[in-house]
Amino acid sequence: MSAIPFWLPPEDKDLIGLHSSRDPLGFLPIWSQRGRGVIPSLTEQTDEARGFQLLVTAFRLWEDFQVKHAQEKVQVEEFFLLVEQAFAFSTQSREQTWPLPGKDRVEKFVRDGTPRLSLKNGILANQLGNGVWGLYRGAAFRSGILHESMRCLSASFRKDMGDDLGLGRRPYGQLFDRILEAHEYREAGAEFSLHGLRELPGQLAEILKKMPQKSLMRRYLFPSGSLVERVAVLLFENRSAFRDDPSFRRIFINRCATEFPQERESFERILRCEDFIAPVENLFLCLFQFAGERVATAAAKIDIDLAKFRQAFEAFQDSGPYTGGTSRRFAIYRDGIQLSSKRDFIRSILACHRRVAADRRREPWIADDADKVQAFVQLEDIGKNEALDATPGSTWLNDYYLGPLLSVYARLRS
C-alpha cells in the first residue's frame, strides 16, 4: 500500500523539547486513573454517542465490503476514513451540523459544492488519529464492542447487532462504488453528490440521527447493574445541577460515596486526589504573576492555608494505588512536596514541575532560578483580577470523565 501522508500519527511532543500546551504539572494520568475506577471505558474525547454509532456501522459495513470486493486492496483504515467522510457530508447536508470531529472542514466542503471522498484531503488534519477511529476505538474495545485487535467488531457485539444497518441495496452499492473510486484515484478522490445519489445521504444521516444500535450500545457501555450504570443514572437525575454548577461535582462524588457504599473507596480516592491536585494546579498558575520576583516575595503575597494543604497532601498520599507509568508520576509529588513553609512549598511545586518536564523531555513552563521565579512562557494575565482559588476541600478542576458519561448516557437513554 502506498503511503498516505495524513495517516501519520500527530507529532508526539512528549519526545521533543517543546512546552506542553496543557497539563504542565502532569496531573492528567493521576486523576485519569482515579476516574477509571468508576468510569472504566470513556475518555475526555468520547463525549458523543453518535461517535460509537458511526464506529459500529463502519465496521459492520467493512465486513460486507470485504465479502463483495475481496479482490480489492483496500485497507480497513482507508475504508473507515472514507465512510466517516460520507457520514459527515450526509449529516451536515441533512441536519446542518456535524456533531463529531472535523466540523469546520465538513461545513466548508459541503458549503463549497459537491464534496469528495478523499484519502488525501480529509475532514481533519490526521483524520485517522483525530477522528472517530483514533478517539473512539479504545473506549469501544474496553466496553466489549470491538475485538481486541480493534479492527473489527467483537463476536458477541456482531451477533447481537444483526444485519440490518438501515441502508437499502442501492445506497449500499453507491457507497461502495464511491469508496472504490476514491481508493483508485487517490489524488482526485470521488465526488459524493448530496443530491444525485438519491437515498444514500439521507439514509446515512438517518443512521446517526436515530442510532439503530442505541439500546445495544447502552448495554455494552453501561452494563446492567454495574457501577458505571448506577453512577450514570444518578448523574442523569442530577444533570441540571451538574451542568449549571461547577461546585456540584464535589457534592456528586460525596453523594456517590454514600449511595454506593460497596464502592465507597473509589469515590473517596477521587476526593483525596482532587483535594490536593486542584488547588496545587491553581497555585502553580498563580506563580506566573510573580515572574522575576523572589520566591520568598511570592510566598509572602500568596494567601493559602498551609495547614489545610498538609492535611490534603497526607490524604493524597493515600489516594492510590497508581499503576504503570502513573506510579512514577505520583511518586514525583509524593516524594517531592515540602510543606515546612509556604516558600518551601512553592519551591517544591516548581521542582516537581521541572521533573515532570524532564520526564517528557520538554522545557519547563516556569522554574526556581537562584530563588527567583523565572517564567519561560507568557501567562502573566492568568488570574490577575481574580482571587486565588486554591483551597483544599473546596477547589475542583478535573472532570473524572463525568461529563462524557452524562453526554453519552443521556443520548443513549432517550
C-alpha positions as a printed Julia matrix, in Angstrom:
414×3 Matrix{Float64}:
   0.0     0.0    0.0
   1.41    3.43  -0.87
   1.94    5.86   1.96
  -0.72    8.43   2.79
   0.87   11.48   4.49
  -2.0    12.44   6.78
  -2.17    8.89   8.11
   0.91    9.56  10.19
   0.18    9.98  13.9
   0.28   13.51  15.29
   3.69   14.79  16.31
   4.48   13.4   19.73
   5.57   16.45  21.68
   6.41   14.26  24.67
   9.52   13.26  22.7
  10.77   16.71  21.77
  11.78   19.77  23.74
   8.68   21.91  23.37
   6.48   23.43  26.02
   3.34   21.46  26.73
   0.11   23.21  25.81
  -1.73   21.68  28.76
  -1.28   19.79  31.98
   2.09   21.3   32.91
   2.15   19.5   36.28
   1.37   16.11  34.72
  -1.73   15.55  36.82
  -3.82   14.15  33.94
  -2.73   10.49  34.3
  -3.19   10.75  38.07
  -6.79   11.95  38.04
  -7.45    9.77  34.99
  -6.56    6.62  36.93
  -8.89    7.64  39.74
 -11.69    8.29  37.25
 -11.09    4.89  35.65
 -12.01    3.27  38.96
 -15.59    4.41  38.36
 -15.88    5.03  34.6
 -13.59    2.42  33.01
 -14.27    2.95  29.3
 -14.94    6.56  28.32
 -12.38    9.31  27.79
 -12.48   13.1   27.64
 -12.91   12.86  23.86
 -15.63   10.17  23.74
 -18.43   12.53  24.67
 -20.76   11.9   21.73
 -22.8     8.69  21.45
 -23.05    9.14  17.7
 -19.31    8.51  17.52
 -19.93    4.98  18.75
 -22.79    4.56  16.27
 -20.58    5.61  13.37
 -17.87    3.27  14.62
 -20.03    0.15  14.78
 -21.79    0.91  11.5
 -18.49    1.46   9.68
 -17.03   -1.81  10.95
 -20.2    -3.66  10.01
 -20.05   -2.14   6.51
 -16.4    -3.19   6.3
 -17.47   -6.82   6.74
 -19.77   -6.62   3.75
 -17.24   -4.69   1.69
 -14.63   -7.42   2.25
 -17.08  -10.05   1.02
 -18.22   -8.1   -2.03
 -14.81   -6.75  -3.02
 -12.35   -9.29  -1.67
 -10.03   -8.76  -4.64
  -9.6    -5.04  -3.94
  -6.57   -3.97  -1.91
  -8.42   -1.55   0.32
  -7.19   -1.38   3.91
  -9.64   -1.1    6.8
  -8.17    2.28   7.78
  -8.75    3.63   4.27
 -12.29    2.28   4.21
 -13.06    3.8    7.59
 -11.78    7.25   6.63
 -13.95    7.33   3.52
 -17.05    6.06   5.31
 -16.55    8.67   8.03
 -16.41   11.37   5.37
 -19.59   10.06   3.74
 -21.4    10.18   7.09
 -20.06   13.67   7.77
 -21.11   15.18   4.44
 -24.51   13.49   4.6
 -25.24   14.6    8.15
 -24.07   18.17   7.52
 -26.29   18.35   4.43
 -29.4    16.95   6.08
 -29.03   18.23   9.66
 -26.98   21.41   9.02
 -24.41   20.28  11.58
 -21.74   17.66  12.11
 -21.53   16.61  15.77
 -18.17   14.82  15.59
 -14.57   15.98  14.98
 -13.98   17.83  11.71
 -16.88   20.27  11.91
 -15.11   23.21  10.26
 -13.86   21.33   7.21
 -17.11   19.43   6.79
 -19.07   22.69   6.77
 -16.69   24.18   4.21
 -16.67   21.16   1.89
 -20.47   20.98   1.86
 -20.89   24.74   1.5
 -18.44   24.92  -1.41
 -20.38   22.42  -3.51
 -20.15   18.7   -4.15
 -17.74   17.3   -1.53
 -15.32   14.49  -2.34
 -14.37   11.32  -0.55
 -10.62   11.57  -0.36
  -7.63    9.78   1.1
  -5.51   12.92   0.67
  -7.79   15.71   1.81
  -9.69   14.51   4.86
 -12.12   16.26   7.17
  -9.33   16.68   9.75
  -5.59   17.05   9.79
  -4.63   13.46  10.56
  -8.21   12.28  10.3
  -7.24    8.77  11.33
  -5.77    9.86  14.65
  -8.03   12.8   15.44
 -11.33   11.45  14.16
 -13.63    8.65  15.26
 -11.08    5.91  14.51
  -8.49    7.39  16.84
 -10.78    8.65  19.59
 -13.49    6.01  19.98
 -11.92    2.62  19.34
 -10.21    2.35  22.74
 -13.42    3.01  24.63
 -15.31    0.62  22.36
 -12.74   -2.12  22.96
 -12.81   -1.64  26.75
 -16.6    -1.97  26.57
 -16.51   -5.22  24.61
 -17.84   -3.63  21.42
 -14.63   -4.24  19.45
 -12.38   -7.26  19.12
  -9.0    -6.97  20.87
  -7.4    -6.13  17.52
  -9.62   -3.01  17.48
 -10.07   -3.57  13.75
 -13.43   -5.35  13.78
 -16.49   -5.85  15.98
 -16.29   -8.35  18.81
 -18.02  -11.67  18.16
 -20.66  -11.0   20.81
 -21.48   -7.48  19.62
 -21.56   -8.6   16.0
 -24.02  -11.37  16.87
 -26.22   -9.01  18.88
 -26.1    -6.32  16.2
 -27.58   -8.41  13.41
 -27.56   -7.46   9.73
 -30.0    -4.54   9.34
 -27.98   -1.33   9.09
 -30.68    0.92   7.75
 -29.2     1.06   4.24
 -31.05   -0.14   1.18
 -29.4    -2.26  -1.52
 -28.97    0.64  -3.94
 -27.35    3.03  -1.38
 -25.1     0.18  -0.26
 -23.79   -0.2   -3.79
 -23.45    3.55  -4.3
 -21.38    3.91  -1.14
 -19.05    1.05  -2.03
 -18.65    2.39  -5.58
 -17.62    5.82  -4.26
 -15.13    4.18  -1.88
 -13.56    2.14  -4.67
 -13.29    5.22  -6.86
 -11.68    7.28  -4.09
  -9.23    4.46  -3.43
  -8.28    4.17  -7.09
  -7.99    7.89  -7.73
  -6.12    8.98  -4.63
  -5.23   12.43  -5.92
  -8.68   13.44  -7.13
 -10.88   11.39  -4.8
 -14.51   10.67  -5.66
 -17.43   13.04  -5.88
 -20.02   12.47  -3.17
 -23.19   14.0   -4.54
 -25.57   15.06  -1.8
 -28.47   15.12  -4.24
 -27.66   12.93  -7.25
 -27.11    9.83  -5.13
 -30.74    9.96  -4.03
 -31.24    7.85  -0.93
 -27.63    7.41   0.23
 -27.0    10.74   2.03
 -30.43   10.69   3.61
 -30.05    7.15   4.92
 -26.56    7.78   6.31
 -27.77   10.91   8.11
 -30.76    8.97   9.44
 -28.49    6.3   10.93
 -26.71    8.87  13.1
 -29.97   10.62  13.91
 -31.91    7.54  15.03
 -28.95    5.39  16.17
 -30.43    1.93  15.48
 -27.9     0.29  17.84
 -28.75    2.69  20.68
 -30.03    0.13  23.17
 -27.29   -2.35  22.28
 -24.51    0.21  22.73
 -26.02    1.27  26.03
 -25.95   -2.36  27.2
 -22.25   -2.68  26.36
 -21.12    0.75  27.56
 -23.24    0.65  30.73
 -23.78   -3.0   31.71
 -26.9    -3.57  33.77
 -26.22   -3.28  37.49
 -22.63   -2.14  37.0
 -21.2     0.76  38.97
 -20.86    2.88  35.84
 -24.55    2.38  35.04
 -25.61    3.27  38.58
 -23.45    6.39  38.53
 -24.82    7.32  35.1
 -28.42    7.01  36.3
 -27.74    9.17  39.36
 -25.86   11.71  37.29
 -28.7    11.9   34.76
 -31.16   12.53  37.58
 -29.0    15.45  38.69
 -27.99   16.63  35.22
 -29.21   20.22  35.62
 -27.17   20.81  38.77
 -24.14   19.12  37.21
 -24.31   21.26  34.07
 -25.09   24.56  35.79
 -22.99   24.46  38.96
 -19.28   23.54  38.79
 -19.23   23.04  42.55
 -21.76   20.22  42.19
 -19.02   17.79  41.17
 -17.77   17.57  44.72
 -21.32   17.24  46.0
 -21.99   14.49  43.48
 -18.87   12.47  44.31
 -19.69   12.69  48.02
 -23.23   11.57  47.27
 -21.95    8.6   45.27
 -19.79    7.58  48.21
 -22.95    7.46  50.31
 -25.26    5.94  47.68
 -22.85    3.15  46.71
 -21.24    2.02  49.98
 -19.65   -1.1   48.49
 -17.63    1.1   46.13
 -17.16    3.96  48.58
 -13.37    3.74  48.46
 -13.3     4.57  44.73
 -15.07    7.88  45.36
 -13.06    8.72  48.44
  -9.89    8.23  46.41
 -11.19   10.74  43.89
 -11.76   13.24  46.7
  -8.29   12.65  48.19
  -6.77   13.14  44.78
  -8.69   16.27  43.76
  -8.38   17.94  47.17
  -4.63   18.17  46.58
  -4.04   18.42  42.83
  -6.72   21.02  42.03
  -5.51   23.72  44.46
  -1.88   22.94  43.61
  -2.57   23.5   39.91
  -4.22   26.86  40.57
  -1.36   27.84  42.88
   1.13   26.89  40.17
  -0.59   29.1   37.58
  -0.74   31.95  40.07
   3.07   31.93  40.27
   3.33   33.42  36.77
   2.21   36.72  38.27
   5.48   36.8   40.2
   7.89   36.21  37.33
  11.18   37.92  38.12
  10.43   38.24  41.84
  11.96   36.27  44.67
  10.19   33.08  45.73
  10.0    34.46  49.26
   8.15   37.52  47.93
   5.63   35.34  46.14
   5.19   33.23  49.26
   4.5    36.29  51.36
   1.89   37.63  48.94
   0.04   34.4   48.21
  -2.81   33.66  50.58
  -3.07   29.91  51.19
  -3.8    27.79  54.25
  -0.69   25.68  54.71
  -2.31   23.54  57.4
  -5.09   22.54  55.01
  -2.51   21.7   52.35
  -0.68   19.47  54.83
  -3.89   17.58  55.54
  -4.71   17.35  51.83
  -1.23   16.14  50.97
  -1.4    13.44  53.64
  -4.7    12.25  52.18
  -3.33   12.46  48.62
  -0.55   10.05  49.55
  -3.33    7.55  50.36
  -5.3     8.17  47.14
  -3.8     5.21  45.24
  -2.98    2.67  44.08
  -1.35    4.06  40.95
  -0.03    1.66  38.37
   2.1     1.68  35.24
   3.74    4.95  34.29
   1.34    6.84  36.55
   3.03    5.38  39.62
   6.2     7.28  38.73
   4.25   10.5   38.19
   2.53   10.07  41.56
   5.9     9.38  43.22
   7.28   12.7   41.95
   4.75   14.51  44.12
   4.63   12.02  46.98
   8.4    12.3   47.45
   8.93   15.87  46.28
   6.39   18.07  48.05
   7.69   20.03  51.04
   5.28   21.81  53.38
   7.52   23.19  56.12
   6.78   26.74  54.87
   4.99   28.48  52.02
   8.33   29.24  50.41
   9.41   25.61  50.57
   6.01   24.51  49.28
   6.27   26.78  46.24
   9.83   25.71  45.51
   8.87   22.04  45.78
   5.96   22.5   43.33
   8.35   24.11  40.85
  10.86   21.31  41.39
   8.18   18.68  40.75
   7.13   20.54  37.6
  10.75   20.5   36.4
  10.94   16.74  36.97
   7.71   16.17  35.04
   9.03   18.32  32.18
  12.32   16.4   32.2
  10.47   13.07  32.04
   8.62   14.35  28.99
  11.83   15.76  27.53
  10.25   19.18  27.46
  11.23   22.56  28.78
   9.53   23.69  32.0
   7.0    26.5   31.9
   8.39   28.15  35.0
  11.25   27.47  37.39
  13.01   28.47  40.6
  16.26   30.06  39.4
  18.55   31.15  42.24
  15.49   31.57  44.46
  13.71   33.72  41.86
  10.62   32.85  39.85
  11.62   32.6   36.19
   8.85   32.07  33.6
   9.55   30.63  30.15
   6.03   31.06  28.76
   3.78   34.1   28.87
   0.9    33.51  31.28
   1.07   36.72  33.32
  -2.61   37.6   32.83
  -3.89   34.4   34.41
  -5.97   35.18  37.46
  -4.64   38.72  37.92
  -8.04   40.16  38.67
  -9.39   37.13  40.49
  -8.93   35.83  44.0
  -6.75   32.71  44.1
  -8.93   29.6   44.25
  -6.57   27.18  45.96
  -8.4    25.75  48.95
  -8.14   22.03  49.67
 -11.6    20.6   50.18
 -13.19   23.34  48.06
 -11.3    23.84  44.78
 -12.34   21.49  41.96
 -10.92   21.41  38.43
 -10.97   17.93  36.92
 -13.86   16.03  35.39
 -13.02   12.38  36.13
 -14.98   11.51  32.94
 -18.32   12.56  34.41
 -19.03   14.95  31.53
 -18.63   12.31  28.79
 -20.58    9.85  30.94
 -23.56   12.17  31.17
 -23.43   13.13  27.5
 -23.25    9.58  26.15
 -25.72    8.1   28.63
 -28.3    10.86  28.06
 -28.33   10.3   24.29
 -28.41    6.51  24.54
 -31.19    6.72  27.13
 -33.5     8.93  25.07
